[in-house]
Amino acid sequence: MEIVSTSPPRKKTTGLDELLIQKAILKEQILAQKLQIEVSSKHFLAPVTFSSILFQTFGKGLNLVDGILIGYKMTKIIRKIFWNKK
């Protein structure tokens, strides 16, 4: 049988060196997040070019054709299921 301690866990005391290291790590993380925010904001605020518009409309057209073909195949299968029952 194992004896379990019921005393609350002790708080770990941190020294100044550990706090300085944690502060440096947090500063690096903040700088990385700032850089990521700058890159994403530049991406969203970039001017629209003709090629981007062309590729967007082409992609939408392909999605539309794909949806129509899938819908046609599904209706064909459903018709086979219900009309072949005798």
Secondary structure, DSSP 8 states (H G I E B T S, - for coil): ------S--------HHHHHHHHHHHHHHHHHHHHHHHHHHHHHTS---HHHHHHHHHHHHHHHHHHHHHHHHHHHHHHHHHHS--
